[in-house]
Amino acid sequence: MSPECLVIGNGIAARLFALECKRNIIDCAVLTSSPVYFNQVRTITLNPISFKFLQKLGISLDASPISHINVFESEGTGVINFSAHDLGEDNLAYVINYDNLLRQLDELTKGMQCSADEVEDLSNIKVRVFADKDKNFSKHQTDFDFIEHDYDQIAFTFHATASKLQRNHAYQTFFNNQIFAIMPIDHSKNTFTVVWSIPKDFATEEYVRDNIDLLGQQLNTDIAISGEILVFELSSSRAKEYCIPGKCLIADSAHSFHPLAGQGLNLGIADIDVLVDEFKKAKSKGRSLGDIKVLKKYEVRRKLLNEAMLNGVNFLNYLFHSENIYTKFFRNRGLRLVNKIPVIKNLLIKNAVGKIKI
Ligand SMILES: Cc1cc2nc3c(=O)[nH]c(=O)nc-3n(C[C@H](O)[C@H](O)[C@H](O)COP(=O)(O)OP(=O)(O)OC[C@H]3O[C@@H](n4cnc5c(N)ncnc54)[C@H](O)[C@@H]3O)c2cc1C
């Protein structure tokens, strides 16, 4: 194996990048290890553009569509309702199973995978693409500078049944410094997936089990946890630069942040789409894939949008974790105001469904 491009990472992004390279006849190998699965519990919500991207790569997955998103501020009367209809779309998002996606990607990239020992022989490599936020995965990733932030929160994710929630609707509620999101996964069984982030001081599995009824009351339904509860420590990391000659970062390795907007992998997929597009253009002009001018074009097209999302998510996180009386007033009024101004509302949702591109 002697590829021009080596992508390094053990998650979804590295394998997706390798497949997109293959589809565009770019010579790429993936330096990876055994996938880490999550007992079928973890889910990912994808916007329609990301979902189509997977289909284009020949990935077929069961997906639960979301046509409406309802966001509440449970300490007040603030609310925003987003509908696919307002955007002229069928759906706003699709919920898929993380393990099923990773398993398919692992199968589809088998012939492109290589081990660390084999890499030593790869003298033809023009560019190394890092796609794993674990900086220990490759020593080369330490060539980049990052800004790190700990949210001091834990996200719990699990499946639950709820009999009175509307089909195809996702709900998100902000209360007592916590963010609770519930999305459909199996309509016939009224099964949902939950991501609930809680300040570290009192974030225990016991707290989750003891307080799930309270959440149900807020959404006017009963909610029962089914199966295992997964735990994720929440932090953010952003690279100051996405590329240096011969090396660049994509997806969570370049930008990882709070899951409150369900945007992490969506941004990663947009990075992959743009970087492979720049590689294609470079090849047609006879340029090296590791040329800093080629890599910078990718950075220019992606960094601003990623930073805007990351800052927006961090601002929302701050807004909904503040005990300040003025901030509480602002967020309550703000939600109601945004709900009444179609231009702002459409801008927010267009951004979330991936329709804003450079
Ligand atoms: C609770 C939660 C909910 C999310 N929901 C969404 C969503 O709805 N939509 C969306 O677009 N994005 C969501 N994200 C973000 C999304 O999961 C990441 O952006 C995406 O997985 C990044 O892909 P990756 O290949 O870069 O990294 P990963 O798929 O995370 O893999 C990177 C590496 O980390 C390892 N790894 C990952 N997690 C663990 C763990 N817990 N323990 C040990 N090893 C681990 C993998 O094996 C791999 O080596 C969510 C993240 C979290 C934490």
The ligand as an ORCA input file, in Angstrom:
! r2SCAN-3c Opt
* xyz 0 1
  C     -23.829     12.501     23.747
  C     -23.480     12.925     22.356
  C     -24.491     13.106     21.417
  C     -24.171     13.540     20.121
  N     -25.195     13.724     19.224
  C     -24.902     14.133     17.979
  C     -25.940     14.310     17.017
  O     -27.111     14.075     17.301
  N     -25.601     14.728     15.764
  C     -24.302     14.983     15.416
  O     -24.048     15.374     14.263
  N     -23.304     14.810     16.307
  C     -23.568     14.404     17.574
  N     -22.565     14.213     18.469
  C     -21.190     14.439     18.040
  C     -20.688     13.220     17.243
  O     -20.820     12.047     17.996
  C     -19.241     13.434     16.852
  O     -19.115     14.682     16.226
  C     -18.801     12.348     15.881
  O     -18.936     11.081     16.435
  C     -17.363     12.631     15.497
  O     -16.876     11.608     14.707
  P     -15.358     11.245     14.820
  O     -15.109     10.119     13.912
  O     -14.557     12.486     14.650
  O     -15.209     10.810     16.319
  P     -15.830      9.562     17.086
  O     -16.851      8.833     16.309
  O     -16.263     10.090     18.439
  O     -14.574      8.651     17.272
  C     -13.309      9.192     17.643
  C     -12.565      8.245     18.509
  O     -13.076      8.229     19.810
  C     -13.385      6.902     20.206
  N     -14.480      7.089     21.145
  C     -15.554      7.871     20.955
  N     -16.302      7.904     22.078
  C     -15.656      7.117     22.971
  C     -15.895      6.748     24.319
  N     -16.964      7.207     24.973
  N     -15.033      5.931     24.910
  C     -13.950      5.465     24.254
  N     -13.651      5.792     23.003
  C     -14.494      6.597     22.369
  C     -13.648      6.202     18.924
  O     -13.463      4.845     18.989
  C     -12.560      6.827     18.063
  O     -11.291      6.348     18.362
  C     -22.833     13.779     19.768
  C     -21.815     13.585     20.700
  C     -22.142     13.171     21.985
  C     -21.026     12.974     22.982
*
